[in-house]
Amino acid sequence: MSGTITSPAATRNMAVLFAAQTLGAASPPVIVSLGGLVGQAYAPSPSLVTVPVSAYTIGVAAGTIPLAMLLNRLGRRPTYMIGSLVGMSAGLIAAVGIWAGQFLVFCLGTFIAGLYAASVQSYRFAAMDGTPPEKRANALQWVLIGGLCAAVLGPQLTILFRDALPGVPYAGAFIAQGVMALFAFPVLSALRLPPVQRLDGSTGRPLGEIARLPRFRIALATSIASYSMMNFMMTAGPVAMVICGFSPSEAALGIQWHVLGMFAPSFVTGRLIKTFGERPVMILGLMIMAAGACSGLSGIDLYNFWIALCLLGVGWNFAFFGATTMLASCHAPEEGPKVQALHDFSMFGVVAVGSVSSGALLSAAGWPAVNLVVLPVVTLATLVILIGRRFDAKSSLST
């Protein structure tokens, strides 16, 4: 890992956030790899099979604003601990939905899991807040590497526990997901961070002024493109694999390769950003995502799916890591919570739309059509980065 966090208190906080990220980020692989399969069993229409995964994404978007309010009122540690209890309840509700054969109850469980994920997503900001600019990439790296451990843990939960309850396929994996969220509760109790700046409107620039900054718009456009297209393909991928004759275990392993791709590059991404800057790394990430879509278009063998999903994850890491560090440079500490909430709400709102539409597109036009959508989106985001650089330079000269 490039760089170190030297303060003992900072080291402890990074260790806590690393462990909490490992436990919290284990949930999405369970939901993504099994949500569509449960949908196939219980959804009233084939076009609705990805609704459970979409409900999860909608939950992430819906949770961002309430999360910011709780952070403002309670602070990070109590808010994150509440989030872990929400995650536990999500797993239990989803399992009950499967046991009862109630599709809507299962979707409610995945939606609540999304609320928990909004809290987990905020760990990256907790790691960077109060960190000197030259250390932000290293702090973010600590948290994202926790996602690498989750990339192994989540799919293994799926494989080991999906048949743990006789006669109720998949329910055991969701119970295990809830248990992982519960384990995060005592871990987060050890978190000691400075108080979150109050969103009382008396400090910092107006949100509209920050949102007009070229750097904010570049960061947001890149985040939206990378996260929405990653989720778009990831939502449809496991279902497409099963439709093409592969087993649920092979689909789960495909998601494992995908999530490994999302987080394994974190060992070097921070160093790349320090060496080359945020924009080149973001553009590289978007190009790798395009290469993943091309792999998906080139065939429907198992390796086509796995390579596509893996490259999709690697590209997301570079693009999203760069966008997140760029976002941190757009605001002062007292402006952080409102800027972060605006960013995540906007991003996950678009991600939710893409997640909902991916199932319908897969049902209507097949897996190649899903891959085709990625290419123009990442191309447009690349143009935004290139064109926005000029405006960002002018803005910097005028300040």
C-alpha positions as CSV (number, residue, x, y, z in Angstrom):
1,M,0.0,0.0,0.0
2,S,1.5,3.3,-1.0
3,G,1.9,5.8,1.8
4,T,1.0,5.5,5.4
5,I,-1.4,7.1,7.9
6,T,1.1,7.9,10.7
7,S,-1.1,9.2,13.6
8,P,-2.1,6.3,16.0
9,A,-5.7,7.6,16.1
10,A,-5.9,7.8,12.3
11,T,-4.4,4.3,12.0
12,R,-7.1,2.9,14.4
13,N,-9.8,4.7,12.5
14,M,-8.5,3.3,9.1
15,A,-8.4,-0.2,10.6
16,V,-12.0,0.2,11.8
17,L,-13.2,1.5,8.5
18,F,-11.3,-1.3,6.7
19,A,-13.0,-4.0,8.8
20,A,-16.4,-2.3,8.5
21,Q,-16.0,-2.1,4.7
22,T,-15.1,-5.7,4.5
23,L,-18.2,-6.7,6.4
24,G,-20.6,-4.2,4.8
25,A,-19.4,-4.6,1.2
26,A,-20.0,-8.4,1.5
27,S,-23.7,-7.7,1.0
28,P,-23.8,-6.5,-2.6
29,P,-22.2,-9.7,-4.1
30,V,-24.9,-11.8,-2.4
31,I,-27.7,-9.6,-3.6
32,V,-26.3,-9.2,-7.2
33,S,-25.5,-12.9,-7.7
34,L,-28.7,-14.2,-6.2
35,G,-31.3,-11.4,-6.5
36,G,-32.0,-12.1,-10.2
37,L,-32.2,-15.9,-9.5
38,V,-34.7,-15.3,-6.8
39,G,-36.5,-13.0,-9.2
40,Q,-36.6,-15.8,-11.8
41,A,-38.4,-18.0,-9.2
42,Y,-40.9,-15.5,-7.8
43,A,-41.2,-12.5,-10.2
44,P,-44.7,-12.3,-11.9
45,S,-43.0,-11.4,-15.2
46,P,-39.6,-12.2,-16.8
47,S,-39.0,-8.5,-17.3
48,L,-39.1,-8.1,-13.5
49,V,-36.4,-10.6,-12.6
50,T,-33.8,-7.9,-11.9
51,V,-36.2,-5.8,-9.8
52,P,-34.6,-7.1,-6.5
53,V,-31.2,-5.8,-7.5
54,S,-32.8,-2.6,-8.8
55,A,-34.6,-2.2,-5.4
56,Y,-31.2,-2.5,-3.7
57,T,-29.8,0.3,-6.0
58,I,-32.9,2.5,-5.4
59,G,-32.3,1.9,-1.6
60,V,-28.8,3.3,-1.9
61,A,-30.1,6.4,-3.7
62,A,-33.0,6.9,-1.2
63,G,-30.6,6.5,1.8
64,T,-28.1,9.2,0.9
65,I,-30.1,12.3,2.1
66,P,-31.4,10.7,5.3
67,L,-27.9,9.5,6.0
68,A,-26.5,13.1,5.6
69,M,-29.2,14.3,8.1
70,L,-28.3,11.6,10.6
71,L,-24.6,12.4,10.2
72,N,-25.4,16.0,10.9
73,R,-27.4,15.2,14.0
74,L,-25.7,12.2,15.5
75,G,-22.2,12.1,14.0
76,R,-20.5,9.3,12.1
77,R,-20.1,6.6,14.8
78,P,-23.8,6.4,16.0
79,T,-25.0,6.7,12.4
80,Y,-22.8,3.9,11.1
81,M,-23.8,1.7,14.0
82,I,-27.5,2.3,13.2
83,G,-26.7,1.4,9.6
84,S,-25.3,-2.0,10.6
85,L,-28.6,-2.8,12.4
86,V,-30.4,-1.8,9.3
87,G,-28.2,-4.1,7.3
88,M,-29.0,-7.0,9.7
89,S,-32.7,-6.5,9.3
90,A,-32.4,-6.4,5.5
91,G,-30.9,-9.9,5.4
92,L,-33.6,-11.3,7.6
93,I,-36.5,-9.6,5.7
94,A,-35.1,-10.9,2.4
95,A,-34.8,-14.4,3.8
96,V,-38.4,-14.3,5.1
97,G,-39.5,-13.1,1.6
98,I,-37.9,-16.2,0.1
99,W,-39.3,-18.5,2.7
100,A,-42.8,-17.2,2.2
101,G,-42.5,-17.0,-1.6
102,Q,-43.3,-13.3,-1.5
103,F,-41.5,-11.4,-4.2
104,L,-42.4,-8.0,-2.8
105,V,-41.2,-8.8,0.7
106,F,-37.9,-10.0,-0.8
107,C,-37.6,-6.8,-2.8
108,L,-38.3,-4.9,0.5
109,G,-35.3,-6.7,2.0
110,T,-33.0,-5.8,-0.8
111,F,-34.3,-2.2,-0.7
112,I,-33.4,-2.0,3.0
113,A,-30.0,-3.5,2.2
114,G,-29.5,-0.5,-0.1
115,L,-30.2,1.8,2.8
116,Y,-27.4,0.1,4.6
117,A,-25.2,0.3,1.6
118,A,-25.6,4.1,1.6
119,S,-24.0,4.1,5.0
120,V,-21.2,1.8,3.8
121,Q,-20.6,4.0,0.8
122,S,-20.0,6.9,3.2
123,Y,-17.0,5.2,4.8
124,R,-14.9,6.5,1.9
125,F,-15.7,10.0,2.8
126,A,-15.1,9.3,6.5
127,A,-11.6,8.1,5.6
128,M,-10.8,11.3,3.6
129,D,-12.4,13.9,5.8
130,G,-9.8,15.8,7.8
131,T,-7.0,14.1,5.9
132,P,-4.4,16.4,4.2
133,P,-4.9,16.5,0.4
134,E,-1.7,14.6,-0.3
135,K,-2.9,11.7,2.0
136,R,-6.5,11.5,0.7
137,A,-5.8,8.8,-2.0
138,N,-4.0,6.7,0.6
139,A,-6.9,7.1,3.1
140,L,-9.4,6.1,0.4
141,Q,-7.1,3.2,-0.5
142,W,-7.5,1.7,3.0
143,V,-11.2,1.6,2.8
144,L,-11.4,0.3,-0.8
145,I,-9.0,-2.5,0.0
146,G,-11.6,-3.6,2.6
147,G,-13.8,-4.1,-0.5
148,L,-11.2,-6.5,-1.9
149,C,-11.7,-8.7,1.2
150,A,-15.5,-8.4,0.7
151,A,-15.0,-9.5,-2.9
152,V,-13.9,-12.9,-1.5
153,L,-16.2,-13.0,1.4
154,G,-19.5,-12.1,-0.3
155,P,-19.5,-14.8,-3.1
156,Q,-18.3,-17.4,-0.6
157,L,-21.3,-16.6,1.6
158,T,-23.4,-17.2,-1.5
159,I,-21.9,-20.5,-2.3
160,L,-21.6,-21.8,1.3
161,F,-25.0,-20.8,2.7
162,R,-27.4,-20.6,-0.2
163,D,-28.7,-24.1,0.5
164,A,-28.2,-24.0,4.3
165,L,-31.9,-24.0,4.9
166,P,-33.5,-27.2,3.5
167,G,-36.3,-26.5,1.1
168,V,-35.6,-22.8,1.0
169,P,-33.0,-22.2,-1.6
170,Y,-30.9,-19.0,-1.3
171,A,-32.4,-17.9,2.1
172,G,-29.4,-19.0,4.0
173,A,-27.1,-16.6,2.1
174,F,-29.2,-13.6,3.0
175,I,-29.3,-14.6,6.6
176,A,-25.5,-14.8,6.5
177,Q,-25.5,-11.3,4.9
178,G,-27.4,-10.0,7.8
179,V,-25.1,-11.6,10.3
180,M,-22.1,-9.9,8.6
181,A,-23.8,-6.6,9.0
182,L,-24.4,-7.3,12.7
183,F,-20.7,-8.1,13.1
184,A,-20.0,-4.6,11.9
185,F,-21.8,-3.1,14.9
186,P,-19.1,-3.7,17.6
187,V,-16.4,-2.9,15.0
188,L,-17.9,0.5,14.3
189,S,-18.2,1.2,18.1
190,A,-14.4,1.7,18.1
191,L,-14.5,4.5,15.5
192,R,-13.3,7.9,16.8
193,L,-13.5,10.6,14.3
194,P,-13.8,14.4,14.6
195,P,-17.4,15.7,14.7
196,V,-19.1,16.1,11.3
197,Q,-19.4,19.8,10.4
198,R,-23.0,21.0,11.0
199,L,-25.2,21.7,7.9
200,D,-26.7,24.8,9.5
201,G,-26.2,27.0,6.4
202,S,-24.0,29.5,8.2
203,T,-20.6,28.2,7.0
204,G,-19.3,27.3,3.6
205,R,-20.4,28.2,0.1
206,P,-23.9,27.7,-1.2
207,L,-24.3,24.2,-2.7
208,G,-25.3,25.6,-6.1
209,E,-22.0,27.5,-6.3
210,I,-20.0,24.3,-5.6
211,A,-22.1,22.3,-8.1
212,R,-21.1,24.8,-10.8
213,L,-17.4,24.2,-10.4
214,P,-15.9,22.4,-13.4
215,R,-14.1,19.9,-11.2
216,F,-17.3,19.0,-9.4
217,R,-19.1,18.4,-12.7
218,I,-16.2,16.3,-14.1
219,A,-16.2,14.2,-10.9
220,L,-19.9,13.7,-10.9
221,A,-20.1,12.9,-14.6
222,T,-17.3,10.3,-14.3
223,S,-18.9,8.8,-11.1
224,I,-22.3,8.6,-12.8
225,A,-20.9,7.0,-16.0
226,S,-18.6,4.5,-14.3
227,Y,-21.0,3.5,-11.5
228,S,-24.2,3.3,-13.6
229,M,-22.6,1.3,-16.4
230,M,-20.8,-1.0,-13.9
231,N,-24.1,-1.6,-12.1
232,F,-26.0,-1.9,-15.4
233,M,-23.9,-4.8,-16.6
234,M,-23.5,-6.4,-13.2
235,T,-27.2,-6.5,-12.6
236,A,-27.9,-8.3,-15.8
237,G,-24.8,-10.4,-15.9
238,P,-25.7,-13.3,-13.5
239,V,-29.2,-13.7,-15.0
240,A,-27.7,-13.7,-18.5
241,M,-25.2,-16.4,-17.5
242,V,-27.9,-18.6,-16.1
243,I,-30.0,-18.0,-19.3
244,C,-27.0,-19.1,-21.3
245,G,-26.8,-22.4,-19.4
246,F,-24.3,-21.7,-16.7
247,S,-24.8,-22.7,-13.1
248,P,-25.6,-20.3,-10.2
249,S,-22.2,-21.2,-8.8
250,E,-20.5,-20.1,-12.0
251,A,-22.6,-16.9,-12.0
252,A,-21.5,-16.2,-8.4
253,L,-17.9,-16.8,-9.3
254,G,-18.4,-14.3,-12.2
255,I,-19.5,-11.7,-9.6
256,Q,-16.6,-12.6,-7.4
257,W,-14.2,-11.9,-10.3
258,H,-16.1,-8.7,-10.9
259,V,-15.8,-7.5,-7.3
260,L,-12.2,-8.5,-7.2
261,G,-11.6,-6.3,-10.2
262,M,-13.4,-3.5,-8.5
263,F,-11.1,-3.5,-5.5
264,A,-7.8,-5.3,-6.2
265,P,-6.4,-2.4,-8.2
266,S,-6.7,-0.2,-5.0
267,F,-3.2,-1.2,-4.1
268,V,-1.8,0.8,-7.0
269,T,-4.6,3.3,-7.9
270,G,-3.6,5.9,-5.3
271,R,0.0,5.8,-6.6
272,L,-1.1,6.1,-10.2
273,I,-3.2,9.2,-9.2
274,K,-0.2,10.8,-7.4
275,T,2.0,10.1,-10.4
276,F,-0.2,10.9,-13.4
277,G,-3.1,12.9,-11.9
278,E,-6.8,12.1,-11.5
279,R,-7.9,12.7,-15.1
280,P,-5.6,10.3,-16.9
281,V,-6.5,7.5,-14.4
282,M,-10.2,8.3,-14.8
283,I,-9.9,8.1,-18.7
284,L,-8.0,4.9,-18.4
285,G,-10.7,3.4,-16.3
286,L,-13.4,4.3,-18.7
287,M,-11.4,2.8,-21.6
288,I,-11.0,-0.5,-19.6
289,M,-14.8,-0.5,-19.1
290,A,-15.3,-0.2,-22.8
291,A,-12.9,-3.1,-23.3
292,G,-15.1,-5.1,-20.9
293,A,-18.2,-4.4,-22.9
294,C,-16.4,-5.5,-26.1
295,S,-15.6,-8.8,-24.4
296,G,-19.3,-9.2,-23.6
297,L,-20.1,-8.5,-27.2
298,S,-17.6,-11.0,-28.6
299,G,-19.4,-14.2,-27.4
300,I,-21.4,-16.0,-24.7
301,D,-18.8,-18.5,-23.5
302,L,-18.0,-18.5,-19.8
303,Y,-14.7,-16.7,-20.3
304,N,-16.5,-13.9,-22.2
305,F,-18.7,-13.2,-19.2
306,W,-15.9,-13.5,-16.6
307,I,-13.5,-11.2,-18.6
308,A,-16.3,-8.7,-19.2
309,L,-17.2,-8.5,-15.6
310,C,-13.6,-8.4,-14.4
311,L,-12.6,-5.6,-16.8
312,L,-15.8,-3.8,-15.8
313,G,-14.7,-3.9,-12.2
314,V,-11.1,-2.8,-12.9
315,G,-12.3,0.1,-15.0
316,W,-14.7,1.2,-12.3
317,N,-11.9,1.2,-9.8
318,F,-9.8,3.6,-11.8
319,A,-12.6,5.9,-12.8
320,F,-14.5,6.0,-9.5
321,F,-11.3,6.3,-7.4
322,G,-10.2,9.2,-9.4
323,A,-13.6,10.9,-9.3
324,T,-13.8,10.5,-5.6
325,T,-10.4,12.1,-4.9
326,M,-11.3,14.9,-7.3
327,L,-14.6,15.4,-5.5
328,A,-12.7,15.8,-2.2
329,S,-10.8,18.7,-3.7
330,C,-14.0,20.6,-4.5
331,H,-15.1,21.4,-1.0
332,A,-13.9,22.6,2.4
333,P,-14.4,20.4,5.5
334,E,-17.5,22.2,6.6
335,E,-19.0,21.8,3.1
336,G,-18.3,18.1,2.9
337,P,-21.5,16.4,4.1
338,K,-23.8,18.4,1.8
339,V,-21.6,18.1,-1.3
340,Q,-21.1,14.3,-0.7
341,A,-24.9,13.9,-0.2
342,L,-25.6,15.8,-3.5
343,H,-23.0,13.7,-5.3
344,D,-24.2,10.3,-4.1
345,F,-27.9,11.1,-4.5
346,S,-27.3,12.2,-8.1
347,M,-25.1,9.3,-8.9
348,F,-27.2,6.6,-7.3
349,G,-30.4,8.1,-8.7
350,V,-29.0,7.5,-12.2
351,V,-27.6,4.1,-11.2
352,A,-31.1,3.1,-10.0
353,V,-32.6,4.0,-13.4
354,G,-30.0,2.0,-15.2
355,S,-30.4,-1.0,-12.9
356,V,-34.2,-1.0,-13.4
357,S,-33.8,-0.8,-17.2
358,S,-31.1,-3.4,-17.5
359,G,-33.5,-6.3,-16.7
360,A,-36.1,-5.0,-19.2
361,L,-33.4,-4.6,-21.9
362,L,-32.0,-8.1,-21.2
363,S,-35.4,-9.6,-21.5
364,A,-36.3,-7.7,-24.7
365,A,-33.0,-7.6,-26.6
366,G,-30.5,-9.9,-24.9
367,W,-27.0,-9.7,-23.3
368,P,-25.4,-8.0,-26.4
369,A,-27.7,-5.0,-26.1
370,V,-26.7,-4.5,-22.5
371,N,-23.1,-4.3,-23.5
372,L,-23.8,-2.0,-26.4
373,V,-25.2,0.7,-24.1
374,V,-21.9,0.9,-22.2
375,L,-19.8,2.2,-25.2
376,P,-21.5,5.5,-25.9
377,V,-21.9,6.3,-22.2
378,V,-18.2,5.9,-21.3
379,T,-17.2,7.7,-24.5
380,L,-19.4,10.7,-23.5
381,A,-17.9,10.7,-20.0
382,T,-14.4,10.7,-21.5
383,L,-15.3,13.8,-23.6
384,V,-16.6,15.5,-20.5
385,I,-13.2,15.0,-18.8
386,L,-11.2,16.2,-21.8
387,I,-13.4,19.2,-22.5
388,G,-13.9,20.0,-18.8
389,R,-10.2,20.3,-18.3
390,R,-10.0,23.5,-20.2
391,F,-12.8,25.1,-18.1
392,D,-11.3,23.8,-14.9
393,A,-8.0,25.4,-15.8
394,K,-9.7,28.7,-16.5
395,S,-11.6,28.5,-13.2
396,S,-8.4,27.9,-11.3
397,L,-6.7,30.9,-12.9
398,S,-9.5,33.2,-12.0
399,T,-9.6,32.2,-8.3
